[in-house]
Structure formats: C-alpha cells, structure tokens
Amino acid sequence: MRKRRCFSQTLYYGRGRFLLKRKRKTSRLKALLPDEYGLTETAKEAHEKLVNDYFSDEPLYNDEIFRRRFRMNRRLFTRIANDLAGLDPFFTQRPDARNYEGFTTLQKCVAAIRQLAYGTVADALDEYLQMSARTTRELYQAHEARHGFPGMLGSIDCMHWAWHNCPTAWRGQYTRGDHGHPTLILEAVASQVLWIWHSFFGLPGSLNDLNVLYQSAIFTDVVNGTGPYTRFTVSGVEYRRGYYLADGIYPSWSTIVKTIPYPEDEKRKKFTKRQEAARKDIERAFGVIQKKWAVLEQPARAFTPKRLRLCMYACILLHNMIIEDEGRAICEYDENASYGNTVPVDPPQQDLNSLSLTNDFTHANLQQDLVEHIWNNVNVADSDGDEDE
C-alpha cells in the first residue's frame, strides 16, 4: 500500500520540482543573454558586417545594389538615419535595463526600411506635404506642359489596403462586396512626377470614394480661407482655385474636373481622352508605392488602424523624399515658404466658401472652357506621344 506523505515532505518534493524546472528554464534563457554567452560580440560583429557591406568607403555592394535593396541611395539613407537618431532616442544605441549595449542606429534603420521594402515581419501629414503659392504656380506650369490642362493641381483617387488581422467584430464594417475581405482606404493626390501632395488613410473599406471625400480634409483650407493664392486663366476666363482630375464617382464641384461619360462630338472626345490619360498619374503613383514598399502590397498584419496609418504615412514620406533626392520633384520643399492666410475666416465667410466650392455651375463652365482649350491648343501628336509613354 502506497505511503502517504506528510505536509513537510510534499512541500520539500514540490519545491524540488520547481527548482528543477527553474534551472532548466534558466539554462534556456542563458543562450539568449549577452555578456559571457557572446551575444554582445555577435551584435558588434553584425554591425561591423553591415558597415563593411553597405556603408564603408569601399563597400562590398555598390550603389546600384544598395538602391535596389533599400529603395533609395546611400546618401539619403544616411541622412534619414542621422535625423531619426537626433529626433527619437529609440534610434540611438542605448544600454538596456541590464546595462548591455543595444543595437546601433544603422541596424535599427536597416531593419525598419527592409520591413517596409520587403513586407517582412517585424492624421494629417506634417508640413513636408503642404503646398505654398510658389509650389502651386510651378504645379500649374508642369501639368500644363505635360498634359495640356491649365490650373491642374493633380489627380485624386482612392486605393484599398487589405487588412489580414482585422478584428472579427469589425470585419463587416471594413469589408466591401467587390473585395471580399477587410480593407482600409487611402485617398491621395499625385502630380505627374508621382509626388503625393495629399493623403488621407484609415477609413473602413466598405466606403466608396465619395464617402471618403466627404470625410477628408483636402478642401478644408479652401473652406477656411487659409489656402494659397491659386488663380489661373483658361480660355480667357479667370478661376479662383485650381482643380483635381477625378473619375465619374466624384461630385461636380468647382475644384474637380471629371471625364465626360458619353462624348458626342470630336471636341469632347479629345478632352475625354486627354483627361483619362492625365488621370493615370495617381494610378501610376499607387502602383509605384506598392511595388517599392512591398508591405503595402501584402495584407496588413497589424491589429490596430493607428499602427497601419503610421506605416502608410511612413511609406508615403519616404516615397516623396526619394523623388526629391533624385531631383525629380517639381519644386524643392521650402520651410520658409508662405502658405497664405493662416487664420480661418469667420463662419459666415466659411459658408460662402463652401457654397462656392460645391458650385456645379462653375464646374460645368470650367469643363466647357477646358474642352475648348484642349481642342484649340493641344494637337494630336502630343496626345499620341502621351499614349506611347
């Protein structure tokens, strides 16, 4: 018959099993700790290898390979790393709670950029995307020279980003029938050099482009009277504000120029062809940013919309910085530029501005004047050249 243990024996043997388990767990953790187990030296060796491969005076991989792997040149990457180290202590090498040195600035930045570029596991934008009056004039000139549209600020459209880890309780809100899975929507405006001037991200994928526009802040400066001076003339008529090219779902506002769904004569057919060709700028921008940053092409794995917003805006800012660094930007960012009146007008004037913004009569007149301008000033050879490109 099995003997019964007394309380002291049970406590003794139970404590022994606990100590044995603790010893085994400690032995496993020792392999993860630095110091005498060599991980500090391994981290140092990894940093030295990273410098020798990419950042030394004579690196193992040349500039072409660096750009292919990091989506930017070495000089821009170094500038970003230095700025991050100066702004956020996380990107500096710091000792942890055990007084062991952590990863270096280069290691942390390489990890972050490679996650965005390859998609590996691991509210309004700042002033860098604001538009000054000088910028607006240069946009007008660039778009008129490229597409033949005077007063054009860019093309507007929306893109969906699949959300793999959407909470089950939210799936109905973030799923639309034509996609069949949860998504989040990005509204963006791009110029002909693919620079993204405006972005608004995070609304549920069940909405359409029109619902997103009504919640976006793209025309807030127009209503508040704080936007830059953007007058232009087309076919002898002066208009107060620039406009965006859009597809048929967008409203007939004074700052939006849509295509003509069923053009009847040659003038309108030519205008429709040019408008649809110019509107491909935003589609190209979406394609480039997804191919450049593979994390946007794959279903998102984060669990909160806030984390996804930060990821999306980081990719957009890096995309614009690369365009600027390569000298392809229409104009350089000037932190001292004037952005017009910064104090919102009084509420009655805001109501008048809102009525002027949504005026469909101005929309129709602007479209007709653009039809005449395209017919009289843009020849067929230019149109054919755009199609070839």
Sequence and secondary structure as in RCSB ss.txt:
>XXXX:A:sequence
MRKRRCFSQTLYYGRGRFLLKRKRKTSRLKALLPDEYGLTETAKEAHEKLVNDYFSDEPLYNDEIFRRRFRMNRR
LFTRIANDLAGLDPFFTQRPDARNYEGFTTLQKCVAAIRQLAYGTVADALDEYLQMSARTTRELYQAHEARHGFP
GMLGSIDCMHWAWHNCPTAWRGQYTRGDHGHPTLILEAVASQVLWIWHSFFGLPGSLNDLNVLYQSAIFTDVVNG
TGPYTRFTVSGVEYRRGYYLADGIYPSWSTIVKTIPYPEDEKRKKFTKRQEAARKDIERAFGVIQKKWAVLEQPA
RAFTPKRLRLCMYACILLHNMIIEDEGRAICEYDENASYGNTVPVDPPQQDLNSLSLTNDFTHANLQQDLVEHIW
NNVNVADSDGDEDE
>XXXX:A:secstr
      HHHHHHHHHHHHHHHHHHHHHHHHTT  GGGSHHHHHHHHHHHHIIIIISSS SS HHHHHHHHSS HH
HHHHHHHHHHHH GGGS  B TTS B   HHHHHHHHHHHHHH        GGG   HHHHHHHHHHHHHHHS T
TEEEEEEEEEEEBTT  GGGHHHHB TTT SBEEEEEEEE TT  EEEEEEEEETTS HHHHHHH  TTHHHHHT
 S    EEETTEEESS EEEE TTS   TTEEE  SS  SHHHHHHHHHHHHHTHHHHHHHHHHHHHSGGGTS B
  SSHHHHHHHHHHHHHHHHHHHHHTT SSS   TT   S  S   HHHHHHHHHHHT HHHHHHHHHHHHHHHH
HH  HHHHHHHHH 
